[in-house]
Amino acid sequence: MLNPAKKIQRTSQIISVLAKYGFRDFLSRLPWNGSNKTDVKNSVDTNSVSVYTRVRMVLEELGPAFVKLGQAATTREGLLPEELVVEFQKLEDKVKPVTLDVNRFLNKELGISLSDYFKSIEEEPFASASISQVYKAQLVSGENVVLKVRRPGVDELLKIDMALMKDLAKILSTYSVALEKLNLPLIVESFSNSLTAELSLDKERLNMEKFAENFEGNENIKIAKVFPELCNDFVLCMEFLKGTKITDVKKLQKQNIDLQKLAENGLNLYLEQVLVHGFFHGDPHPGNLMVMPDGKIAFLDFGNMGTLLKSDRKQLEDFVTASVEEDAVWLGNVIEDIAIYSKINDRKRYERALNELFEIMGNVSLGSMNLQEILSKVWGIVGDNQIHFPEYIYQLIRGISLMEGIGRKLDPNLNILDKIRPFTNKIILEHLNPKNILEKSFRKLRATGRDIERLPEDLREIFRQVKKGDLSLNLSVEKIEKLNSNLRRTGDKLTLAIVFLGLCILSALTMSVNLKPVVLGIPLIAFIFLLITLFTGFVLILLVLRPKEK
């Protein structure tokens, strides 16, 4: 449970910072109690500094959780103003290390005699971020390792900040129509879930072990070894890797590293993570990728990982297939299936925009195709239709975008779409594989069987609610008269189809009976039923083919 006093104190700090950067109008709408909300003088000239710059400055001053929120928001380009995204891209997750007696901390957390395991531990961290700080150490075996430890007190601070963020998101959603369309509560909730996962260093250890298992035997990648006996939720002990930052082109050239091959390997490794394993690095920025002396690529920091469930991978495969086949209608449906929220007011305009995207991709040569331009068009479609995706989609888009940027720095002629093609071809071939088609058919049949099996129980529950008077139906539909008309026509067609089916069965039965008189070799009664059946079928066909009312 959150400490009420600390929450009130943190609320006061947030109000002071907002007032400091000139957001008095917003503060006047806050329901939070407290005096002197707006008596803090501006630290910036609101006439010369844009509102977007001031928003970024607010996040920087409020600390790690708010900085991370801003960084996460950069993946929502279609939903945020471009100027705000540019400002958020300037945010860095760098904070001063806290004073910590690391030896005492490790003794307490691991419950071991450090001298039994460590030859030496450096007292000062060589890296520090919002959630953890990192120390160099050496095991008694002589192996060099790094110790990643969670910053003391960070849990409670982040939980308080997340609770306040959720409150602010609800308030901001009523601030303007534009902010309401952003669906800020949904964005903050998604961010909160991913940040909570990053807090657990034990989870990060498991991520590293799973990642290593996925790439076992791959000669193009290096994954740091972990030491589980020296790990828990607050401590992560792993092999120390010494290499070169992947974007340090000059240093890599001095080491005679083939940059073109390096770019290709990096991209292939990431695509394999996504399309083959369904478990991928969520933040592969240049600081998280290192090139080893032998040319292998090492991924660092496994706290932020994306996971694709079987259903997610199926949707992603459908997305790829629909894109390759340039089927805008199918692609539009797949995007809606993937989304957790969407509001498509003009379906034709939505599908036309997707078709325009296909035309852009078809008219540009592979060598000159820019992924950022394509993503910009995609984000425009997303923003126009208020489409909100699950977090893994934003992780995926950010990851591919970062990897393409790194790849282009190493090899200016690199084209990510060209590299994706072998993977897409494999997906399409798997779709056409008779074995996969048969397995999918059996899965659908089993699912249908389960639904039928549950039907009596579901109906019983509905009738039970009807008897209690608890069943209610909330329906909000525009042009209700048109809906009623459509329902009546559908009901007429269904009734006629049932009659047609009955007549077919009756005609077949009477034909098998030896009755007189006979017409054209069949009993007269059967002949009459056959004529009625044909007429009914003809009427049914006309009804189905009749144009819809506009």
VEXVOSE-210957 format. One line per field, with one value per residue (C-alpha): residue number from 1; x, y, z. Coordinates in nm, 3 decimals, decimal comma, always signed. Layout:
BEGIN
num <- [NUM	...] $
u <- [X	...] $
v <- [Y	...] $
w <- [Z	...] $
***
This chain:
BEGIN
num <- [1	2	3	4	5	6	7	8	9	10	11	12	13	14	15	16	17	18	19	20	21	22	23	24	25	26	27	28	29	30	31	32	33	34	35	36	37	38	39	40	41	42	43	44	45	46	47	48	49	50	51	52	53	54	55	56	57	58	59	60	61	62	63	64	65	66	67	68	69	70	71	72	73	74	75	76	77	78	79	80	81	82	83	84	85	86	87	88	89	90	91	92	93	94	95	96	97	98	99	100	101	102	103	104	105	106	107	108	109	110	111	112	113	114	115	116	117	118	119	120	121	122	123	124	125	126	127	128	129	130	131	132	133	134	135	136	137	138	139	140	141	142	143	144	145	146	147	148	149	150	151	152	153	154	155	156	157	158	159	160	161	162	163	164	165	166	167	168	169	170	171	172	173	174	175	176	177	178	179	180	181	182	183	184	185	186	187	188	189	190	191	192	193	194	195	196	197	198	199	200	201	202	203	204	205	206	207	208	209	210	211	212	213	214	215	216	217	218	219	220	221	222	223	224	225	226	227	228	229	230	231	232	233	234	235	236	237	238	239	240	241	242	243	244	245	246	247	248	249	250	251	252	253	254	255	256	257	258	259	260	261	262	263	264	265	266	267	268	269	270	271	272	273	274	275	276	277	278	279	280	281	282	283	284	285	286	287	288	289	290	291	292	293	294	295	296	297	298	299	300	301	302	303	304	305	306	307	308	309	310	311	312	313	314	315	316	317	318	319	320	321	322	323	324	325	326	327	328	329	330	331	332	333	334	335	336	337	338	339	340	341	342	343	344	345	346	347	348	349	350	351	352	353	354	355	356	357	358	359	360	361	362	363	364	365	366	367	368	369	370	371	372	373	374	375	376	377	378	379	380	381	382	383	384	385	386	387	388	389	390	391	392	393	394	395	396	397	398	399	400	401	402	403	404	405	406	407	408	409	410	411	412	413	414	415	416	417	418	419	420	421	422	423	424	425	426	427	428	429	430	431	432	433	434	435	436	437	438	439	440	441	442	443	444	445	446	447	448	449	450	451	452	453	454	455	456	457	458	459	460	461	462	463	464	465	466	467	468	469	470	471	472	473	474	475	476	477	478	479	480	481	482	483	484	485	486	487	488	489	490	491	492	493	494	495	496	497	498	499	500	501	502	503	504	505	506	507	508	509	510	511	512	513	514	515	516	517	518	519	520	521	522	523	524	525	526	527	528	529	530	531	532	533	534	535	536	537	538	539	540	541	542	543	544	545	546	547	548	549	550] $
u <- [+0,000	+0,124	+0,236	-0,030	+0,212	+0,470	+0,201	+0,086	+0,448	+0,510	+0,184	+0,305	+0,635	+0,454	+0,230	+0,533	+0,715	+0,409	+0,364	+0,734	+0,711	+0,398	+0,115	-0,110	-0,418	-0,385	-0,324	-0,646	-0,836	-0,671	-0,902	-0,613	-0,631	-0,351	-0,278	-0,037	-0,070	+0,029	+0,237	+0,567	+0,736	+0,800	+1,156	+1,114	+0,966	+0,645	+0,635	+0,975	+0,982	+0,727	+0,474	+0,627	+0,975	+0,826	+0,651	+0,986	+1,151	+0,876	+0,937	+1,313	+1,268	+1,009	+1,253	+1,304	+0,945	+0,829	+1,137	+1,064	+0,701	+0,819	+1,056	+0,777	+0,550	+0,792	+0,656	+0,307	+0,403	+0,066	-0,115	+0,112	+0,209	+0,534	+0,696	+0,624	+0,772	+1,090	+1,120	+1,059	+1,336	+1,582	+1,506	+1,782	+1,754	+2,068	+2,061	+2,323	+2,408	+2,284	+2,534	+2,532	+2,754	+2,746	+2,918	+2,664	+2,381	+2,501	+2,549	+2,194	+2,031	+2,227	+2,290	+2,639	+2,996	+3,121	+3,480	+3,364	+3,252	+3,421	+3,787	+3,704	+3,409	+3,447	+3,279	+3,176	+2,924	+3,044	+2,690	+2,363	+2,005	+1,662	+1,602	+1,950	+2,321	+2,607	+2,935	+3,240	+3,360	+3,582	+3,494	+3,738	+3,765	+3,917	+3,612	+3,523	+3,157	+2,918	+2,671	+2,348	+2,166	+1,827	+1,842	+1,721	+1,372	+1,303	+1,005	+0,797	+0,887	+0,789	+0,463	+0,369	+0,459	+0,258	-0,048	-0,019	+0,036	-0,291	-0,470	-0,314	-0,405	-0,773	-0,767	-0,582	-0,835	-1,099	-0,866	-0,936	-1,082	-0,732	-0,614	-0,930	-0,857	-0,509	-0,668	-0,399	-0,525	-0,467	-0,114	-0,022	-0,165	+0,039	+0,351	+0,290	+0,277	+0,604	+0,783	+0,671	+0,822	+1,152	+1,179	+1,244	+1,609	+1,517	+1,284	+1,571	+1,788	+1,518	+1,493	+1,868	+1,855	+1,561	+1,731	+2,051	+1,854	+1,684	+2,020	+2,218	+2,470	+2,433	+2,784	+2,680	+2,568	+2,722	+2,508	+2,654	+2,664	+2,462	+2,541	+2,204	+2,350	+2,447	+2,112	+1,776	+1,508	+1,745	+2,081	+2,188	+2,539	+2,655	+2,966	+3,149	+3,161	+3,420	+3,349	+3,284	+2,964	+2,791	+2,769	+3,138	+3,217	+3,577	+3,678	+3,509	+3,693	+4,026	+3,938	+3,879	+3,513	+3,307	+3,043	+2,810	+2,812	+2,769	+2,461	+2,311	+2,380	+2,228	+1,910	+1,877	+1,928	+1,649	+1,410	+1,477	+1,392	+1,055	+0,942	+1,099	+1,116	+0,846	+1,070	+1,258	+1,461	+1,230	+1,491	+1,781	+1,925	+2,301	+2,389	+2,240	+2,435	+2,806	+3,041	+3,288	+3,648	+3,551	+3,262	+2,983	+2,698	+2,612	+2,269	+2,266	+1,995	+1,719	+1,474	+1,253	+1,155	+0,863	+0,676	+0,444	+0,180	+0,070	-0,234	-0,010	+0,222	-0,075	-0,201	+0,149	+0,174	-0,165	-0,041	+0,270	+0,073	-0,195	+0,079	+0,265	-0,060	-0,151	-0,499	-0,613	-0,944	-0,779	-0,496	-0,748	-0,929	-0,603	-0,500	-0,837	-0,792	-0,450	-0,562	-0,696	-0,896	-0,991	-1,247	-1,268	-1,538	-1,481	-1,404	-1,351	-1,107	-0,920	-0,883	-0,793	-0,510	-0,375	-0,393	-0,195	+0,067	+0,098	+0,136	+0,412	+0,602	+0,549	+0,668	+0,993	+1,302	+1,433	+1,761	+1,595	+1,312	+1,313	+1,148	+1,091	+0,884	+0,671	+0,629	+0,532	+0,251	+0,146	+0,138	-0,080	-0,334	-0,313	-0,370	-0,661	-0,844	-0,752	-0,594	-0,423	-0,209	-0,093	+0,249	+0,437	+0,347	+0,504	+0,809	+0,832	+0,799	+1,052	+1,289	+1,279	+1,312	+1,618	+1,778	+1,726	+1,886	+2,187	+2,207	+2,202	+2,484	+2,695	+2,579	+2,403	+2,269	+2,098	+1,726	+1,533	+1,240	+1,475	+1,606	+1,254	+1,154	+1,310	+1,122	+0,793	+0,837	+0,886	+0,567	+0,366	+0,499	+0,404	+0,053	+0,025	+0,167	-0,108	-0,003	-0,051	-0,384	-0,502	-0,385	-0,564	-0,882	-0,868	-0,806	-1,108	-1,317	-1,214	-1,288	-1,633	-1,693	-1,604	-1,837	-2,124	-2,050	-2,073	-2,388	-2,644	-2,469	-2,450	-2,821	-2,907	-2,717	-2,897	-3,240	-3,141	-3,060	-3,383	-3,587	-3,406	-3,454	-3,078	-3,027	-2,983	-2,876	-2,703	-2,712	-2,611	-2,648	-2,664	-2,939	-3,141	-3,410	-3,158	-3,042	-3,399	-3,454	-3,134	-3,230	-3,576	-3,428	-3,173	-3,449	-3,658	-3,360	-3,291	-3,654	-3,666	-3,338	-3,480	-3,799	-3,584	-3,381	-3,701	-3,845	-3,521	-3,543	-3,916	-3,862	-3,588	-3,809	-4,113	-3,896	-3,791	-4,156	-4,334	-4,650	-4,873	-4,940	-4,584	-4,445	-4,107	-4,030	-4,098	-4,417	-4,645	-4,634	-4,253	-4,264	-4,482	-4,249	-3,954	-4,112	-4,187	-3,829	-3,682	-3,903	-3,807	-3,439	-3,474	-3,639	-3,368	-3,095	-3,266	-3,283	-2,916	-2,807	-3,032	-2,824	-2,804	-2,986	-2,760] $
v <- [+0,000	+0,349	+0,581	+0,863	+1,121	+1,051	+1,065	+1,406	+1,526	+1,404	+1,566	+1,896	+1,859	+1,790	+2,095	+2,316	+2,195	+2,246	+2,598	+2,667	+2,597	+2,802	+2,547	+2,752	+2,709	+2,334	+2,357	+2,553	+2,245	+2,006	+1,870	+1,809	+2,002	+2,231	+2,598	+2,813	+2,600	+2,873	+3,118	+2,980	+3,212	+3,092	+2,976	+3,014	+3,273	+3,108	+3,344	+3,238	+2,871	+2,643	+2,446	+2,120	+2,218	+2,308	+1,968	+1,799	+2,017	+1,923	+1,550	+1,593	+1,771	+1,525	+1,239	+0,883	+0,757	+1,065	+1,058	+0,694	+0,785	+1,051	+0,804	+0,548	+0,814	+0,862	+0,537	+0,694	+0,927	+0,919	+1,010	+1,292	+1,623	+1,587	+1,874	+1,696	+1,369	+1,554	+1,700	+1,361	+1,210	+1,438	+1,270	+1,052	+0,791	+0,911	+0,993	+1,051	+0,735	+0,711	+0,660	+0,288	+0,055	-0,215	-0,479	-0,442	-0,437	-0,764	-0,930	-0,843	-0,939	-1,256	-1,379	-1,503	-1,448	-1,226	-1,348	-1,700	-1,574	-1,242	-1,156	-0,783	-0,546	-0,184	+0,055	+0,316	+0,234	+0,279	+0,325	+0,447	+0,458	+0,528	+0,177	+0,037	+0,108	-0,115	-0,213	-0,399	-0,704	-1,011	-1,363	-1,584	-1,784	-1,477	-1,407	-1,040	-0,969	-0,679	-0,646	-0,471	-0,368	-0,208	+0,143	+0,151	+0,298	+0,310	+0,072	+0,299	+0,615	+0,461	+0,323	+0,667	+0,829	+0,570	+0,630	+1,006	+0,960	+0,768	+1,049	+1,310	+1,107	+1,106	+1,482	+1,559	+1,355	+1,614	+1,904	+1,908	+1,698	+1,633	+1,494	+1,287	+1,122	+1,026	+0,795	+0,885	+0,646	+0,356	+0,475	+0,522	+0,182	+0,012	+0,202	+0,112	-0,259	-0,253	-0,044	-0,282	-0,572	-0,381	-0,350	-0,721	-0,814	-1,179	-1,140	-0,987	-1,290	-1,523	-1,309	-1,346	-1,722	-1,757	-1,530	-1,736	-2,057	-1,916	-1,833	-2,135	-2,225	-1,894	-1,770	-1,409	-1,322	-1,300	-1,318	-1,251	-1,551	-1,513	-1,652	-1,756	-1,832	-1,463	-1,325	-1,238	-0,975	-0,698	-0,822	-0,947	-1,089	-1,144	-1,174	-0,850	-0,788	-0,560	-0,443	-0,145	+0,057	-0,056	+0,296	+0,380	+0,340	+0,468	+0,233	-0,063	+0,014	+0,018	-0,331	-0,443	-0,524	-0,567	-0,296	-0,416	-0,770	-0,632	-0,433	-0,737	-0,963	-0,716	-0,683	-1,058	-1,126	-0,885	-1,017	-1,370	-1,258	-1,124	-1,358	-1,687	-1,682	-1,426	-1,291	-0,973	-0,689	-0,396	-0,117	-0,194	+0,159	+0,196	+0,198	-0,151	-0,310	-0,387	-0,540	-0,792	-0,814	-1,122	-0,934	-1,091	-0,864	-0,847	-0,725	-0,558	-0,475	-0,736	-0,564	-0,442	-0,741	-0,793	-1,123	-1,249	-1,505	-1,760	-1,546	-1,237	-1,417	-1,537	-1,177	-1,059	-1,327	-1,216	-0,856	-0,951	-1,166	-0,899	-0,639	-0,856	-0,930	-0,556	-0,640	-0,318	-0,460	-0,762	-0,548	-0,304	-0,589	-0,733	-0,394	-0,369	-0,723	-0,633	-0,299	-0,279	+0,030	+0,195	+0,442	+0,423	+0,669	+0,644	+0,289	+0,374	+0,653	+0,418	+0,149	+0,409	+0,535	+0,178	+0,144	+0,468	+0,317	+0,018	+0,255	+0,451	+0,131	+0,002	+0,320	+0,361	+0,157	-0,060	+0,127	+0,463	+0,342	+0,504	+0,314	+0,638	+0,781	+0,468	+0,471	+0,839	+0,748	+0,456	+0,679	+0,924	+0,648	+0,537	+0,891	+0,966	+0,656	+0,672	+0,327	+0,211	-0,103	-0,338	-0,250	-0,519	-0,346	-0,018	-0,210	-0,385	-0,068	+0,115	-0,181	-0,219	+0,157	+0,168	-0,132	+0,024	+0,349	+0,158	-0,047	+0,261	+0,420	+0,110	+0,062	+0,362	+0,135	-0,102	-0,153	-0,322	-0,419	-0,614	-0,803	-0,875	-1,043	-1,388	-1,397	-1,293	-1,555	-1,819	-1,704	-1,721	-2,070	-2,184	-2,045	-2,257	-2,570	-2,841	-2,966	-2,619	-2,573	-2,911	-2,826	-2,489	-2,661	-2,910	-2,627	-2,437	-2,756	-2,821	-2,458	-2,485	-2,809	-2,641	-2,350	-2,590	-2,785	-2,465	-2,340	-2,506	-2,360	-2,014	-2,027	-2,146	-1,849	-1,606	-1,749	-1,734	-1,362	-1,302	-1,462	-1,250	-0,938	-0,882	-0,902	-0,566	-0,470	-0,140	-0,059	+0,269	+0,275	+0,555	+0,537	+0,282	+0,271	+0,152	-0,115	-0,234	-0,253	-0,453	-0,690	-0,747	-0,826	-1,060	-1,235	-1,273	-1,427	-1,663	-1,776	-1,833	-2,028	-2,259	-2,312	-2,382	-2,641	-2,810	-2,824	-2,980	-3,255	-3,308	-3,325	-3,584	-3,797	-3,792	-3,883	-4,204	-4,312	-4,515	-4,304	-4,245	-4,052	-4,000	-3,695	-3,715	-4,036	-3,900	-3,894	-3,594	-3,482	-3,487	-3,289	-3,021	-2,996	-2,970	-2,675	-2,497	-2,563	-2,420	-2,111	-2,057	-2,096	-1,842	-1,587	-1,645	-1,579	-1,253	-1,139	-1,213	-1,035	-0,732	-0,414	-0,286	+0,033	+0,334] $
w <- [+0,000	-0,087	+0,190	+0,194	+0,335	+0,062	-0,206	-0,081	-0,072	-0,426	-0,544	-0,404	-0,591	-0,921	-0,874	-0,802	-1,113	-1,336	-1,200	-1,246	-1,618	-1,679	-1,670	-1,442	-1,660	-1,629	-1,253	-1,208	-1,328	-1,085	-0,816	-0,577	-0,255	-0,155	-0,121	-0,318	-0,630	-0,865	-0,665	-0,799	-1,047	-1,400	-1,459	-1,835	-2,066	-2,185	-2,484	-2,618	-2,515	-2,682	-2,481	-2,610	-2,488	-2,150	-2,130	-2,188	-1,921	-1,674	-1,732	-1,690	-1,356	-1,225	-1,257	-1,389	-1,417	-1,607	-1,830	-1,915	-1,989	-2,233	-2,399	-2,430	-2,584	-2,876	-3,021	-3,049	-3,334	-3,507	-3,187	-3,065	-3,229	-3,423	-3,229	-2,899	-3,024	-3,128	-2,777	-2,612	-2,826	-2,641	-2,308	-2,164	-1,889	-1,710	-1,339	-1,074	-0,878	-0,521	-0,241	-0,163	+0,040	-0,228	-0,011	+0,268	+0,013	-0,145	+0,193	+0,289	-0,043	-0,128	+0,227	+0,141	+0,246	-0,036	+0,000	-0,095	-0,437	-0,513	-0,538	-0,564	-0,600	-0,708	-0,464	-0,723	-1,001	-1,360	-1,492	-1,344	-1,470	-1,323	-1,186	-1,124	-1,111	-1,222	-1,053	-1,183	-0,991	-1,024	-0,910	-0,720	-1,044	-1,212	-1,431	-1,471	-1,402	-1,359	-1,072	-1,158	-0,839	-0,798	-0,655	-0,292	-0,252	-0,627	-0,596	-0,375	-0,567	-0,901	-0,760	-0,624	-0,956	-1,150	-0,932	-0,983	-1,357	-1,380	-1,196	-1,427	-1,735	-1,637	-1,574	-1,899	-2,096	-2,002	-2,084	-2,459	-2,740	-2,879	-2,546	-2,510	-2,846	-2,722	-2,464	-2,211	-1,939	-2,179	-2,263	-1,896	-1,799	-2,071	-1,964	-1,600	-1,681	-1,877	-1,611	-1,337	-1,534	-1,565	-1,187	-1,143	-1,199	-1,156	-1,453	-1,649	-1,564	-1,697	-2,010	-2,068	-2,023	-2,262	-2,518	-2,496	-2,545	-2,857	-3,017	-2,902	-3,171	-3,360	-3,442	-3,506	-3,153	-2,807	-2,493	-2,150	-1,917	-1,598	-1,254	-1,104	-0,759	-0,735	-0,858	-0,709	-0,764	-0,652	-0,788	-1,131	-1,176	-1,534	-1,745	-1,821	-2,196	-2,349	-2,700	-2,925	-2,950	-3,268	-3,414	-3,355	-3,725	-3,712	-3,433	-3,605	-3,930	-3,742	-3,615	-3,978	-3,907	-4,225	-4,168	-4,443	-4,304	-3,951	-4,054	-4,225	-3,926	-3,681	-3,884	-3,939	-3,568	-3,478	-3,741	-3,616	-3,263	-3,382	-3,659	-3,550	-3,169	-3,087	-2,810	-2,892	-2,742	-2,671	-2,680	-2,918	-2,925	-3,002	-2,630	-2,594	-2,881	-2,872	-3,127	-2,987	-3,120	-3,328	-3,496	-3,294	-3,182	-2,813	-2,698	-2,355	-2,099	-2,112	-1,879	-2,166	-2,381	-2,616	-2,624	-2,897	-2,802	-3,061	-3,139	-3,174	-3,414	-3,618	-3,646	-3,736	-4,005	-4,143	-4,139	-4,338	-4,586	-4,642	-4,697	-4,949	-5,134	-5,117	-4,990	-4,821	-4,697	-4,532	-4,393	-4,248	-4,073	-3,938	-3,796	-3,618	-3,482	-3,344	-3,196	-2,843	-2,938	-3,266	-3,395	-3,773	-3,879	-4,255	-4,363	-4,729	-4,647	-4,412	-4,680	-4,943	-4,721	-4,693	-5,073	-5,108	-4,880	-5,115	-5,411	-5,237	-5,163	-5,517	-5,689	-5,495	-5,572	-5,287	-5,268	-5,206	-4,984	-4,640	-4,356	-4,161	-4,448	-4,457	-4,077	-4,094	-4,336	-4,114	-3,804	-3,996	-4,061	-3,697	-3,570	-3,806	-3,686	-3,314	-3,328	-3,008	-3,021	-2,745	-2,604	-2,800	-3,129	-3,016	-2,891	-3,227	-3,437	-3,220	-3,235	-3,613	-3,658	-3,429	-3,600	-3,942	-3,821	-3,687	-4,007	-4,230	-4,028	-4,091	-4,451	-4,615	-4,891	-4,649	-4,709	-4,434	-4,657	-4,881	-4,577	-4,450	-4,778	-4,704	-4,373	-4,536	-4,809	-4,540	-4,363	-4,686	-4,765	-4,415	-4,472	-4,787	-4,627	-4,638	-4,295	-4,143	-4,322	-4,185	-3,832	-3,844	-3,965	-3,677	-3,428	-3,557	-3,546	-3,184	-3,093	-3,254	-3,064	-2,735	-2,814	-2,893	-2,574	-2,368	-2,546	-2,311	-2,006	-2,166	-2,258	-1,906	-1,761	-1,993	-1,897	-1,529	-1,565	-1,756	-1,474	-1,215	-1,425	-1,426	-1,802	-1,968	-2,317	-2,387	-2,756	-2,909	-3,287	-3,537	-3,801	-3,607	-3,874	-4,130	-3,885	-3,829	-4,204	-4,251	-3,969	-4,121	-4,462	-4,305	-4,112	-4,431	-4,612	-4,324	-4,308	-4,683	-4,668	-4,399	-4,607	-4,914	-4,722	-4,599	-4,951	-5,082	-4,819	-4,885	-5,263	-5,216	-4,991	-5,222	-5,522	-5,348	-5,297	-5,567	-5,618	-5,921	-6,141	-6,274	-6,460	-6,637	-6,451	-6,101	-5,890	-5,958	-5,593	-5,605	-5,932	-5,768	-5,467	-5,706	-5,889	-5,560	-5,445	-5,767	-5,742	-5,375	-5,462	-5,744	-5,510	-5,250	-5,509	-5,614	-5,251	-5,193	-5,514	-5,459	-5,405	-5,049	-4,952	-4,905] $
***
